[in-house]
């Protein structure tokens, strides 16, 4: 089912708890379920999802975050603390997914664990209460659970081909891979898994056995990672075993009838858009936003997602799926590695792009500025329209993106991605408008009055401005 977010029925200047039945033309457009579900028939994926993901905290080298070595942040105590903040503070703004990324089946030394059916098992040192307890904890708080898997059969799960497949008598891991044990996926020089042979029905049964396990936890999202073409794998160069479209199609079939969002990652190949649209709910458009350094991200890492999105214009929407720009690390200034202007620019762009909005920060450490960004219901409402913005003109450090709302008004983002302050201008001609238009600065919550012909602003390096444009004519 589509999420209806009461907090979006808010006029500028009102708090999240104050609603208005008659917002003015320049106010945030209230997102109703009817508007959000257009063309989707009420499908659960009719809007970009909102939530939180663990990987940015696992990946950072910020002092004290991963005290037991790389990726060690992920454990039961840390995860429950994030769930509590999400449920008690951020769910009222629409954030509902808790995405547990890589490592939930790894010990502290990153050694994997599997059950006798070659399925990943929760590491009980990390999660003493087990995944079923975590899943219940998530759902009891009205949230949704996301989990992570790499594409292919993990090499450690092969077990000399002797592991039986759950619910598939006669099938073993020897049946679901090629005899030559060819590697696949985007991890390491040769990948971290064996390519699966979907000409054998046992392979499909193996994926179905994983879905059976997910059903025990009521999983709501699956991130399938290291998928090619993409993830720095080109089948024409690396070999056809790095083409994971058969895997993705098989996962699509295994998940048929399940309300489980399927995300494929990372930096997917645009040439295969039709496949991502046919088999998935969202696809990563660029590399990781994490810098794998002493902060969460960097301007360079975050900006690459902005640059990459230009190649995916026209790809996304409620009927096809979502361009996924990766995690948002904009909530904790000391850790994010971004200036306040950069943090606002990143959140603005993700919102305009109709990307899923999932936070990567430690939610227990949000600063006032970060909280003001991620709880701005008007900006979240722009994202939840599910209308990906279009770019005016070609790619350059000075960019203008816009979308048209159902009431005929426009939302326009002006971006200065360069290293120095610059004027950023847009003419009404470029937006298909004529005459004058009433403008409003969304972040400043300030009316800018009527403007003839266009608008221009001097914007600092890596900065942005988000405005609504209510035209008098077209």
TORKOL-4160 file (C-alpha; in steps of 0.2 Angstrom, whole numbers, padded with zeros to 4 digits, m for minus):
474
<pt num="1" X="0000" Y="0000" Z="0000"/>
<pt num="2" X="0006" Y="0018" Z="m0003"/>
<pt num="3" X="0011" Y="0027" Z="0012"/>
<pt num="4" X="0000" Y="0042" Z="0016"/>
<pt num="5" X="0010" Y="0055" Z="0026"/>
<pt num="6" X="m0002" Y="0067" Z="0036"/>
<pt num="7" X="0013" Y="0078" Z="0041"/>
<pt num="8" X="0014" Y="0083" Z="0022"/>
<pt num="9" X="m0002" Y="0092" Z="0024"/>
<pt num="10" X="0007" Y="0107" Z="0031"/>
<pt num="11" X="0008" Y="0125" Z="0026"/>
<pt num="12" X="0024" Y="0135" Z="0026"/>
<pt num="13" X="0028" Y="0142" Z="0043"/>
<pt num="14" X="0017" Y="0128" Z="0052"/>
<pt num="15" X="0025" Y="0115" Z="0063"/>
<pt num="16" X="0023" Y="0097" Z="0058"/>
<pt num="17" X="0009" Y="0096" Z="0070"/>
<pt num="18" X="m0001" Y="0110" Z="0063"/>
<pt num="19" X="m0011" Y="0107" Z="0047"/>
<pt num="20" X="m0021" Y="0118" Z="0035"/>
<pt num="21" X="m0036" Y="0113" Z="0025"/>
<pt num="22" X="m0033" Y="0127" Z="0012"/>
<pt num="23" X="m0014" Y="0130" Z="0008"/>
<pt num="24" X="m0011" Y="0144" Z="m0004"/>
<pt num="25" X="m0004" Y="0142" Z="m0021"/>
<pt num="26" X="0014" Y="0144" Z="m0016"/>
<pt num="27" X="0013" Y="0132" Z="m0001"/>
<pt num="28" X="0019" Y="0114" Z="m0001"/>
<pt num="29" X="0007" Y="0104" Z="m0012"/>
<pt num="30" X="m0002" Y="0091" Z="0000"/>
<pt num="31" X="0001" Y="0074" Z="m0006"/>
<pt num="32" X="m0014" Y="0064" Z="m0006"/>
<pt num="33" X="m0015" Y="0045" Z="m0009"/>
<pt num="34" X="m0024" Y="0048" Z="m0026"/>
<pt num="35" X="m0011" Y="0059" Z="m0032"/>
<pt num="36" X="0003" Y="0048" Z="m0027"/>
<pt num="37" X="m0004" Y="0032" Z="m0034"/>
<pt num="38" X="m0008" Y="0039" Z="m0051"/>
<pt num="39" X="m0004" Y="0026" Z="m0064"/>
<pt num="40" X="0001" Y="0013" Z="m0051"/>
<pt num="41" X="m0016" Y="0006" Z="m0046"/>
<pt num="42" X="m0012" Y="0008" Z="m0027"/>
<pt num="43" X="0005" Y="m0002" Z="m0029"/>
<pt num="44" X="0015" Y="m0002" Z="m0013"/>
<pt num="45" X="0030" Y="0006" Z="m0023"/>
<pt num="46" X="0020" Y="0021" Z="m0030"/>
<pt num="47" X="0032" Y="0033" Z="m0021"/>
<pt num="48" X="0050" Y="0034" Z="m0017"/>
<pt num="49" X="0053" Y="0026" Z="0000"/>
<pt num="50" X="0060" Y="0034" Z="0015"/>
<pt num="51" X="0070" Y="0027" Z="0029"/>
<pt num="52" X="0088" Y="0023" Z="0035"/>
<pt num="53" X="0102" Y="0012" Z="0030"/>
<pt num="54" X="0117" Y="0005" Z="0040"/>
<pt num="55" X="0131" Y="0005" Z="0027"/>
<pt num="56" X="0137" Y="0022" Z="0029"/>
<pt num="57" X="0141" Y="0019" Z="0048"/>
<pt num="58" X="0148" Y="0003" Z="0044"/>
<pt num="59" X="0160" Y="0010" Z="0030"/>
<pt num="60" X="0166" Y="0026" Z="0039"/>
<pt num="61" X="0183" Y="0027" Z="0048"/>
<pt num="62" X="0176" Y="0041" Z="0059"/>
<pt num="63" X="0185" Y="0038" Z="0076"/>
<pt num="64" X="0175" Y="0027" Z="0088"/>
<pt num="65" X="0162" Y="0021" Z="0076"/>
<pt num="66" X="0169" Y="0004" Z="0071"/>
<pt num="67" X="0179" Y="0000" Z="0086"/>
<pt num="68" X="0181" Y="m0019" Z="0082"/>
<pt num="69" X="0188" Y="m0017" Z="0065"/>
<pt num="70" X="0180" Y="m0012" Z="0048"/>
<pt num="71" X="0161" Y="m0013" Z="0046"/>
<pt num="72" X="0160" Y="m0018" Z="0065"/>
<pt num="73" X="0147" Y="m0005" Z="0069"/>
<pt num="74" X="0133" Y="m0017" Z="0064"/>
<pt num="75" X="0127" Y="m0025" Z="0079"/>
<pt num="76" X="0110" Y="m0027" Z="0089"/>
<pt num="77" X="0113" Y="m0013" Z="0101"/>
<pt num="78" X="0118" Y="0000" Z="0088"/>
<pt num="79" X="0104" Y="m0005" Z="0077"/>
<pt num="80" X="0090" Y="m0005" Z="0090"/>
<pt num="81" X="0095" Y="0013" Z="0095"/>
<pt num="82" X="0093" Y="0019" Z="0077"/>
<pt num="83" X="0076" Y="0010" Z="0076"/>
<pt num="84" X="0070" Y="0019" Z="0091"/>
<pt num="85" X="0074" Y="0036" Z="0084"/>
<pt num="86" X="0066" Y="0032" Z="0068"/>
<pt num="87" X="0050" Y="0026" Z="0076"/>
<pt num="88" X="0049" Y="0039" Z="0090"/>
<pt num="89" X="0055" Y="0055" Z="0080"/>
<pt num="90" X="0056" Y="0052" Z="0061"/>
<pt num="91" X="0042" Y="0041" Z="0056"/>
<pt num="92" X="0030" Y="0055" Z="0058"/>
<pt num="93" X="0039" Y="0063" Z="0043"/>
<pt num="94" X="0037" Y="0047" Z="0033"/>
<pt num="95" X="0054" Y="0038" Z="0036"/>
<pt num="96" X="0049" Y="0020" Z="0039"/>
<pt num="97" X="0062" Y="0008" Z="0031"/>
<pt num="98" X="0076" Y="0000" Z="0042"/>
<pt num="99" X="0089" Y="m0007" Z="0029"/>
<pt num="100" X="0101" Y="m0019" Z="0037"/>
<pt num="101" X="0116" Y="m0019" Z="0024"/>
<pt num="102" X="0130" Y="m0031" Z="0022"/>
<pt num="103" X="0137" Y="m0041" Z="0036"/>
<pt num="104" X="0122" Y="m0047" Z="0046"/>
<pt num="105" X="0128" Y="m0065" Z="0042"/>
<pt num="106" X="0147" Y="m0061" Z="0046"/>
<pt num="107" X="0157" Y="m0063" Z="0062"/>
<pt num="108" X="0168" Y="m0049" Z="0068"/>
<pt num="109" X="0182" Y="m0055" Z="0056"/>
<pt num="110" X="0170" Y="m0055" Z="0041"/>
<pt num="111" X="0169" Y="m0074" Z="0040"/>
<pt num="112" X="0151" Y="m0079" Z="0034"/>
<pt num="113" X="0139" Y="m0091" Z="0042"/>
<pt num="114" X="0126" Y="m0102" Z="0032"/>
<pt num="115" X="0113" Y="m0114" Z="0037"/>
<pt num="116" X="0113" Y="m0132" Z="0031"/>
<pt num="117" X="0103" Y="m0126" Z="0016"/>
<pt num="118" X="0116" Y="m0113" Z="0010"/>
<pt num="119" X="0106" Y="m0098" Z="0016"/>
<pt num="120" X="0114" Y="m0084" Z="0026"/>
<pt num="121" X="0112" Y="m0085" Z="0045"/>
<pt num="122" X="0112" Y="m0071" Z="0057"/>
<pt num="123" X="0128" Y="m0069" Z="0066"/>
<pt num="124" X="0124" Y="m0072" Z="0085"/>
<pt num="125" X="0139" Y="m0062" Z="0091"/>
<pt num="126" X="0132" Y="m0047" Z="0082"/>
<pt num="127" X="0114" Y="m0050" Z="0085"/>
<pt num="128" X="0112" Y="m0061" Z="0101"/>
<pt num="129" X="0093" Y="m0061" Z="0099"/>
<pt num="130" X="0093" Y="m0066" Z="0081"/>
<pt num="131" X="0085" Y="m0059" Z="0066"/>
<pt num="132" X="0068" Y="m0064" Z="0070"/>
<pt num="133" X="0069" Y="m0053" Z="0086"/>
<pt num="134" X="0076" Y="m0038" Z="0076"/>
<pt num="135" X="0062" Y="m0040" Z="0063"/>
<pt num="136" X="0048" Y="m0041" Z="0076"/>
<pt num="137" X="0056" Y="m0025" Z="0085"/>
<pt num="138" X="0055" Y="m0016" Z="0068"/>
<pt num="139" X="0038" Y="m0021" Z="0064"/>
<pt num="140" X="0031" Y="m0018" Z="0081"/>
<pt num="141" X="0036" Y="0000" Z="0080"/>
<pt num="142" X="0026" Y="0002" Z="0064"/>
<pt num="143" X="0042" Y="0002" Z="0053"/>
<pt num="144" X="0048" Y="m0009" Z="0038"/>
<pt num="145" X="0063" Y="m0021" Z="0037"/>
<pt num="146" X="0076" Y="m0021" Z="0023"/>
<pt num="147" X="0090" Y="m0034" Z="0021"/>
<pt num="148" X="0105" Y="m0036" Z="0009"/>
<pt num="149" X="0112" Y="m0050" Z="m0001"/>
<pt num="150" X="0126" Y="m0050" Z="m0014"/>
<pt num="151" X="0120" Y="m0057" Z="m0031"/>
<pt num="152" X="0125" Y="m0075" Z="m0035"/>
<pt num="153" X="0128" Y="m0090" Z="m0024"/>
<pt num="154" X="0141" Y="m0085" Z="m0011"/>
<pt num="155" X="0157" Y="m0095" Z="m0013"/>
<pt num="156" X="0156" Y="m0100" Z="0005"/>
<pt num="157" X="0139" Y="m0106" Z="0003"/>
<pt num="158" X="0143" Y="m0119" Z="m0010"/>
<pt num="159" X="0150" Y="m0132" Z="0002"/>
<pt num="160" X="0158" Y="m0143" Z="m0011"/>
<pt num="161" X="0141" Y="m0144" Z="m0020"/>
<pt num="162" X="0134" Y="m0154" Z="m0005"/>
<pt num="163" X="0121" Y="m0143" Z="0003"/>
<pt num="164" X="0103" Y="m0147" Z="0000"/>
<pt num="165" X="0091" Y="m0134" Z="m0006"/>
<pt num="166" X="0077" Y="m0131" Z="0006"/>
<pt num="167" X="0060" Y="m0136" Z="0000"/>
<pt num="168" X="0068" Y="m0144" Z="m0016"/>
<pt num="169" X="0071" Y="m0162" Z="m0014"/>
<pt num="170" X="0085" Y="m0169" Z="m0025"/>
<pt num="171" X="0093" Y="m0151" Z="m0027"/>
<pt num="172" X="0110" Y="m0147" Z="m0020"/>
<pt num="173" X="0121" Y="m0132" Z="m0022"/>
<pt num="174" X="0130" Y="m0142" Z="m0036"/>
<pt num="175" X="0115" Y="m0140" Z="m0047"/>
<pt num="176" X="0113" Y="m0122" Z="m0046"/>
<pt num="177" X="0130" Y="m0116" Z="m0052"/>
<pt num="178" X="0140" Y="m0120" Z="m0068"/>
<pt num="179" X="0151" Y="m0135" Z="m0067"/>
<pt num="180" X="0166" Y="m0124" Z="m0070"/>
<pt num="181" X="0162" Y="m0113" Z="m0055"/>
<pt num="182" X="0163" Y="m0097" Z="m0064"/>
<pt num="183" X="0164" Y="m0082" Z="m0053"/>
<pt num="184" X="0151" Y="m0067" Z="m0053"/>
<pt num="185" X="0147" Y="m0050" Z="m0046"/>
<pt num="186" X="0156" Y="m0034" Z="m0043"/>
<pt num="187" X="0166" Y="m0038" Z="m0028"/>
<pt num="188" X="0185" Y="m0041" Z="m0029"/>
<pt num="189" X="0195" Y="m0045" Z="m0045"/>
<pt num="190" X="0185" Y="m0061" Z="m0048"/>
<pt num="191" X="0169" Y="m0058" Z="m0038"/>
<pt num="192" X="0163" Y="m0066" Z="m0022"/>
<pt num="193" X="0150" Y="m0078" Z="m0028"/>
<pt num="194" X="0148" Y="m0092" Z="m0041"/>
<pt num="195" X="0137" Y="m0088" Z="m0056"/>
<pt num="196" X="0120" Y="m0097" Z="m0055"/>
<pt num="197" X="0114" Y="m0108" Z="m0069"/>
<pt num="198" X="0096" Y="m0104" Z="m0071"/>
<pt num="199" X="0093" Y="m0117" Z="m0085"/>
<pt num="200" X="0092" Y="m0129" Z="m0070"/>
<pt num="201" X="0076" Y="m0127" Z="m0060"/>
<pt num="202" X="0085" Y="m0130" Z="m0044"/>
<pt num="203" X="0092" Y="m0112" Z="m0046"/>
<pt num="204" X="0075" Y="m0104" Z="m0045"/>
<pt num="205" X="0071" Y="m0115" Z="m0030"/>
<pt num="206" X="0086" Y="m0109" Z="m0021"/>
<pt num="207" X="0080" Y="m0091" Z="m0023"/>
<pt num="208" X="0063" Y="m0096" Z="m0017"/>
<pt num="209" X="0070" Y="m0104" Z="m0002"/>
<pt num="210" X="0078" Y="m0087" Z="0002"/>
<pt num="211" X="0061" Y="m0079" Z="0000"/>
<pt num="212" X="0054" Y="m0092" Z="0012"/>
<pt num="213" X="0067" Y="m0086" Z="0025"/>
<pt num="214" X="0062" Y="m0068" Z="0022"/>
<pt num="215" X="0044" Y="m0072" Z="0024"/>
<pt num="216" X="0048" Y="m0078" Z="0042"/>
<pt num="217" X="0055" Y="m0061" Z="0045"/>
<pt num="218" X="0042" Y="m0051" Z="0035"/>
<pt num="219" X="0055" Y="m0043" Z="0025"/>
<pt num="220" X="0049" Y="m0027" Z="0016"/>
<pt num="221" X="0065" Y="m0023" Z="0005"/>
<pt num="222" X="0079" Y="m0033" Z="m0003"/>
<pt num="223" X="0095" Y="m0024" Z="m0009"/>
<pt num="224" X="0104" Y="m0035" Z="m0021"/>
<pt num="225" X="0121" Y="m0029" Z="m0023"/>
<pt num="226" X="0136" Y="m0031" Z="m0035"/>
<pt num="227" X="0124" Y="m0033" Z="m0050"/>
<pt num="228" X="0131" Y="m0032" Z="m0067"/>
<pt num="229" X="0130" Y="m0025" Z="m0080"/>
<pt num="230" X="0135" Y="m0011" Z="m0068"/>
<pt num="231" X="0145" Y="m0012" Z="m0052"/>
<pt num="232" X="0160" Y="m0009" Z="m0063"/>
<pt num="233" X="0157" Y="m0025" Z="m0073"/>
<pt num="234" X="0155" Y="m0025" Z="m0092"/>
<pt num="235" X="0150" Y="m0043" Z="m0099"/>
<pt num="236" X="0158" Y="m0038" Z="m0115"/>
<pt num="237" X="0175" Y="m0036" Z="m0106"/>
<pt num="238" X="0173" Y="m0047" Z="m0091"/>
<pt num="239" X="0163" Y="m0061" Z="m0098"/>
<pt num="240" X="0145" Y="m0066" Z="m0099"/>
<pt num="241" X="0145" Y="m0073" Z="m0081"/>
<pt num="242" X="0146" Y="m0055" Z="m0075"/>
<pt num="243" X="0129" Y="m0052" Z="m0083"/>
<pt num="244" X="0117" Y="m0054" Z="m0069"/>
<pt num="245" X="0101" Y="m0050" Z="m0078"/>
<pt num="246" X="0095" Y="m0068" Z="m0077"/>
<pt num="247" X="0098" Y="m0067" Z="m0058"/>
<pt num="248" X="0088" Y="m0051" Z="m0057"/>
<pt num="249" X="0074" Y="m0058" Z="m0067"/>
<pt num="250" X="0074" Y="m0074" Z="m0057"/>
<pt num="251" X="0073" Y="m0064" Z="m0041"/>
<pt num="252" X="0058" Y="m0054" Z="m0048"/>
<pt num="253" X="0049" Y="m0071" Z="m0051"/>
<pt num="254" X="0053" Y="m0077" Z="m0034"/>
<pt num="255" X="0046" Y="m0061" Z="m0026"/>
<pt num="256" X="0031" Y="m0061" Z="m0037"/>
<pt num="257" X="0016" Y="m0058" Z="m0025"/>
<pt num="258" X="0027" Y="m0052" Z="m0011"/>
<pt num="259" X="0027" Y="m0033" Z="m0006"/>
<pt num="260" X="0045" Y="m0033" Z="m0006"/>
<pt num="261" X="0054" Y="m0018" Z="m0014"/>
<pt num="262" X="0069" Y="m0025" Z="m0025"/>
<pt num="263" X="0084" Y="m0013" Z="m0026"/>
<pt num="264" X="0099" Y="m0017" Z="m0037"/>
<pt num="265" X="0116" Y="m0009" Z="m0034"/>
<pt num="266" X="0128" Y="m0001" Z="m0038"/>
<pt num="267" X="0131" Y="0011" Z="m0052"/>
<pt num="268" X="0119" Y="0001" Z="m0064"/>
<pt num="269" X="0123" Y="0001" Z="m0083"/>
<pt num="270" X="0110" Y="0014" Z="m0091"/>
<pt num="271" X="0110" Y="0003" Z="m0107"/>
<pt num="272" X="0100" Y="m0010" Z="m0098"/>
<pt num="273" X="0087" Y="0002" Z="m0091"/>
<pt num="274" X="0073" Y="m0009" Z="m0099"/>
<pt num="275" X="0078" Y="m0024" Z="m0088"/>
<pt num="276" X="0080" Y="m0014" Z="m0072"/>
<pt num="277" X="0062" Y="m0006" Z="m0076"/>
<pt num="278" X="0055" Y="m0023" Z="m0079"/>
<pt num="279" X="0062" Y="m0033" Z="m0065"/>
<pt num="280" X="0066" Y="m0021" Z="m0051"/>
<pt num="281" X="0058" Y="m0006" Z="m0041"/>
<pt num="282" X="0074" Y="0005" Z="m0040"/>
<pt num="283" X="0091" Y="0005" Z="m0046"/>
<pt num="284" X="0107" Y="0014" Z="m0041"/>
<pt num="285" X="0113" Y="0027" Z="m0054"/>
<pt num="286" X="0130" Y="0030" Z="m0047"/>
<pt num="287" X="0144" Y="0024" Z="m0036"/>
<pt num="288" X="0143" Y="0024" Z="m0017"/>
<pt num="289" X="0141" Y="0041" Z="m0008"/>
<pt num="290" X="0152" Y="0034" Z="0006"/>
<pt num="291" X="0170" Y="0041" Z="0005"/>
<pt num="292" X="0177" Y="0026" Z="0016"/>
<pt num="293" X="0187" Y="0039" Z="0025"/>
<pt num="294" X="0186" Y="0048" Z="0042"/>
<pt num="295" X="0169" Y="0056" Z="0038"/>
<pt num="296" X="0153" Y="0048" Z="0031"/>
<pt num="297" X="0154" Y="0056" Z="0014"/>
<pt num="298" X="0163" Y="0070" Z="0005"/>
<pt num="299" X="0157" Y="0083" Z="m0008"/>
<pt num="300" X="0166" Y="0073" Z="m0022"/>
<pt num="301" X="0157" Y="0057" Z="m0017"/>
<pt num="302" X="0140" Y="0065" Z="m0015"/>
<pt num="303" X="0142" Y="0076" Z="m0031"/>
<pt num="304" X="0145" Y="0060" Z="m0042"/>
<pt num="305" X="0128" Y="0055" Z="m0038"/>
<pt num="306" X="0121" Y="0072" Z="m0044"/>
<pt num="307" X="0132" Y="0070" Z="m0060"/>
<pt num="308" X="0127" Y="0053" Z="m0063"/>
<pt num="309" X="0108" Y="0057" Z="m0062"/>
<pt num="310" X="0109" Y="0067" Z="m0078"/>
<pt num="311" X="0111" Y="0051" Z="m0088"/>
<pt num="312" X="0095" Y="0044" Z="m0081"/>
<pt num="313" X="0083" Y="0058" Z="m0085"/>
<pt num="314" X="0066" Y="0051" Z="m0090"/>
<pt num="315" X="0070" Y="0034" Z="m0083"/>
<pt num="316" X="0060" Y="0034" Z="m0067"/>
<pt num="317" X="0042" Y="0036" Z="m0061"/>
<pt num="318" X="0029" Y="0026" Z="m0052"/>
<pt num="319" X="0025" Y="0015" Z="m0066"/>
<pt num="320" X="0043" Y="0010" Z="m0069"/>
<pt num="321" X="0054" Y="0012" Z="m0053"/>
<pt num="322" X="0065" Y="0025" Z="m0045"/>
<pt num="323" X="0082" Y="0032" Z="m0049"/>
<pt num="324" X="0091" Y="0028" Z="m0032"/>
<pt num="325" X="0105" Y="0041" Z="m0028"/>
<pt num="326" X="0111" Y="0031" Z="m0012"/>
<pt num="327" X="0111" Y="0036" Z="0006"/>
<pt num="328" X="0109" Y="0054" Z="0013"/>
<pt num="329" X="0123" Y="0059" Z="0025"/>
<pt num="330" X="0117" Y="0076" Z="0029"/>
<pt num="331" X="0112" Y="0075" Z="0047"/>
<pt num="332" X="0127" Y="0076" Z="0058"/>
<pt num="333" X="0139" Y="0090" Z="0053"/>
<pt num="334" X="0154" Y="0084" Z="0063"/>
<pt num="335" X="0153" Y="0067" Z="0054"/>
<pt num="336" X="0146" Y="0071" Z="0037"/>
<pt num="337" X="0161" Y="0078" Z="0029"/>
<pt num="338" X="0150" Y="0092" Z="0021"/>
<pt num="339" X="0147" Y="0110" Z="0024"/>
<pt num="340" X="0130" Y="0116" Z="0028"/>
<pt num="341" X="0127" Y="0123" Z="0010"/>
<pt num="342" X="0133" Y="0106" Z="0003"/>
<pt num="343" X="0121" Y="0096" Z="0015"/>
<pt num="344" X="0106" Y="0107" Z="0009"/>
<pt num="345" X="0111" Y="0105" Z="m0009"/>
<pt num="346" X="0112" Y="0086" Z="m0007"/>
<pt num="347" X="0095" Y="0084" Z="0001"/>
<pt num="348" X="0087" Y="0096" Z="m0011"/>
<pt num="349" X="0094" Y="0087" Z="m0026"/>
<pt num="350" X="0088" Y="0070" Z="m0019"/>
<pt num="351" X="0071" Y="0077" Z="m0016"/>
<pt num="352" X="0069" Y="0084" Z="m0033"/>
<pt num="353" X="0076" Y="0068" Z="m0042"/>
<pt num="354" X="0062" Y="0058" Z="m0033"/>
<pt num="355" X="0075" Y="0047" Z="m0026"/>
<pt num="356" X="0072" Y="0036" Z="m0011"/>
<pt num="357" X="0077" Y="0046" Z="0004"/>
<pt num="358" X="0086" Y="0034" Z="0016"/>
<pt num="359" X="0097" Y="0042" Z="0029"/>
<pt num="360" X="0114" Y="0035" Z="0033"/>
<pt num="361" X="0119" Y="0045" Z="0048"/>
<pt num="362" X="0119" Y="0040" Z="0067"/>
<pt num="363" X="0102" Y="0046" Z="0071"/>
<pt num="364" X="0106" Y="0048" Z="0089"/>
<pt num="365" X="0118" Y="0062" Z="0085"/>
<pt num="366" X="0108" Y="0073" Z="0073"/>
<pt num="367" X="0112" Y="0091" Z="0075"/>
<pt num="368" X="0099" Y="0105" Z="0074"/>
<pt num="369" X="0103" Y="0110" Z="0056"/>
<pt num="370" X="0103" Y="0092" Z="0050"/>
<pt num="371" X="0086" Y="0089" Z="0059"/>
<pt num="372" X="0079" Y="0104" Z="0050"/>
<pt num="373" X="0084" Y="0097" Z="0033"/>
<pt num="374" X="0078" Y="0079" Z="0035"/>
<pt num="375" X="0061" Y="0084" Z="0044"/>
<pt num="376" X="0056" Y="0098" Z="0032"/>
<pt num="377" X="0039" Y="0091" Z="0027"/>
<pt num="378" X="0038" Y="0103" Z="0012"/>
<pt num="379" X="0054" Y="0096" Z="0004"/>
<pt num="380" X="0049" Y="0078" Z="0008"/>
<pt num="381" X="0032" Y="0082" Z="0000"/>
<pt num="382" X="0041" Y="0087" Z="m0016"/>
<pt num="383" X="0050" Y="0071" Z="m0016"/>
<pt num="384" X="0034" Y="0061" Z="m0012"/>
<pt num="385" X="0025" Y="0068" Z="m0027"/>
<pt num="386" X="0035" Y="0055" Z="m0037"/>
<pt num="387" X="0039" Y="0066" Z="m0051"/>
<pt num="388" X="0057" Y="0066" Z="m0056"/>
<pt num="389" X="0064" Y="0083" Z="m0061"/>
<pt num="390" X="0071" Y="0087" Z="m0078"/>
<pt num="391" X="0087" Y="0097" Z="m0081"/>
<pt num="392" X="0087" Y="0113" Z="m0091"/>
<pt num="393" X="0100" Y="0112" Z="m0104"/>
<pt num="394" X="0116" Y="0101" Z="m0104"/>
<pt num="395" X="0127" Y="0096" Z="m0090"/>
<pt num="396" X="0138" Y="0109" Z="m0082"/>
<pt num="397" X="0143" Y="0115" Z="m0065"/>
<pt num="398" X="0129" Y="0128" Z="m0066"/>
<pt num="399" X="0112" Y="0118" Z="m0067"/>
<pt num="400" X="0094" Y="0121" Z="m0066"/>
<pt num="401" X="0081" Y="0106" Z="m0063"/>
<pt num="402" X="0062" Y="0108" Z="m0062"/>
<pt num="403" X="0047" Y="0098" Z="m0061"/>
<pt num="404" X="0028" Y="0102" Z="m0063"/>
<pt num="405" X="0016" Y="0098" Z="m0049"/>
<pt num="406" X="m0002" Y="0093" Z="m0053"/>
<pt num="407" X="m0009" Y="0110" Z="m0049"/>
<pt num="408" X="0002" Y="0117" Z="m0063"/>
<pt num="409" X="0015" Y="0126" Z="m0052"/>
<pt num="410" X="0033" Y="0122" Z="m0054"/>
<pt num="411" X="0047" Y="0117" Z="m0042"/>
<pt num="412" X="0064" Y="0123" Z="m0047"/>
<pt num="413" X="0081" Y="0119" Z="m0040"/>
<pt num="414" X="0096" Y="0131" Z="m0045"/>
<pt num="415" X="0112" Y="0122" Z="m0042"/>
<pt num="416" X="0130" Y="0129" Z="m0042"/>
<pt num="417" X="0141" Y="0114" Z="m0042"/>
<pt num="418" X="0157" Y="0124" Z="m0045"/>
<pt num="419" X="0171" Y="0129" Z="m0034"/>
<pt num="420" X="0166" Y="0148" Z="m0033"/>
<pt num="421" X="0151" Y="0158" Z="m0031"/>
<pt num="422" X="0141" Y="0161" Z="m0047"/>
<pt num="423" X="0125" Y="0168" Z="m0054"/>
<pt num="424" X="0112" Y="0154" Z="m0058"/>
<pt num="425" X="0098" Y="0160" Z="m0069"/>
<pt num="426" X="0083" Y="0152" Z="m0077"/>
<pt num="427" X="0071" Y="0160" Z="m0090"/>
<pt num="428" X="0052" Y="0156" Z="m0090"/>
<pt num="429" X="0055" Y="0152" Z="m0109"/>
<pt num="430" X="0066" Y="0137" Z="m0104"/>
<pt num="431" X="0052" Y="0131" Z="m0092"/>
<pt num="432" X="0038" Y="0133" Z="m0105"/>
<pt num="433" X="0031" Y="0148" Z="m0096"/>
<pt num="434" X="0026" Y="0166" Z="m0101"/>
<pt num="435" X="0022" Y="0181" Z="m0092"/>
<pt num="436" X="0025" Y="0184" Z="m0074"/>
<pt num="437" X="0026" Y="0171" Z="m0060"/>
<pt num="438" X="0025" Y="0171" Z="m0041"/>
<pt num="439" X="0040" Y="0164" Z="m0033"/>
<pt num="440" X="0043" Y="0157" Z="m0016"/>
<pt num="441" X="0060" Y="0151" Z="m0007"/>
<pt num="442" X="0056" Y="0134" Z="0000"/>
<pt num="443" X="0070" Y="0132" Z="0012"/>
<pt num="444" X="0069" Y="0151" Z="0018"/>
<pt num="445" X="0050" Y="0149" Z="0019"/>
<pt num="446" X="0049" Y="0167" Z="0011"/>
<pt num="447" X="0039" Y="0174" Z="m0003"/>
<pt num="448" X="0050" Y="0182" Z="m0017"/>
<pt num="449" X="0036" Y="0191" Z="m0026"/>
<pt num="450" X="0031" Y="0192" Z="m0044"/>
<pt num="451" X="0045" Y="0190" Z="m0057"/>
<pt num="452" X="0044" Y="0194" Z="m0076"/>
<pt num="453" X="0053" Y="0183" Z="m0088"/>
<pt num="454" X="0064" Y="0173" Z="m0076"/>
<pt num="455" X="0074" Y="0172" Z="m0060"/>
<pt num="456" X="0093" Y="0174" Z="m0056"/>
<pt num="457" X="0102" Y="0172" Z="m0039"/>
<pt num="458" X="0120" Y="0172" Z="m0034"/>
<pt num="459" X="0124" Y="0156" Z="m0026"/>
<pt num="460" X="0139" Y="0151" Z="m0016"/>
<pt num="461" X="0151" Y="0136" Z="m0021"/>
<pt num="462" X="0142" Y="0119" Z="m0020"/>
<pt num="463" X="0126" Y="0129" Z="m0015"/>
<pt num="464" X="0108" Y="0128" Z="m0021"/>
<pt num="465" X="0091" Y="0137" Z="m0020"/>
<pt num="466" X="0074" Y="0129" Z="m0020"/>
<pt num="467" X="0059" Y="0139" Z="m0026"/>
<pt num="468" X="0041" Y="0136" Z="m0031"/>
<pt num="469" X="0035" Y="0145" Z="m0047"/>
<pt num="470" X="0017" Y="0149" Z="m0049"/>
<pt num="471" X="0014" Y="0155" Z="m0067"/>
<pt num="472" X="0001" Y="0167" Z="m0073"/>
<pt num="473" X="0001" Y="0159" Z="m0090"/>
<pt num="474" X="0010" Y="0147" Z="m0102"/>
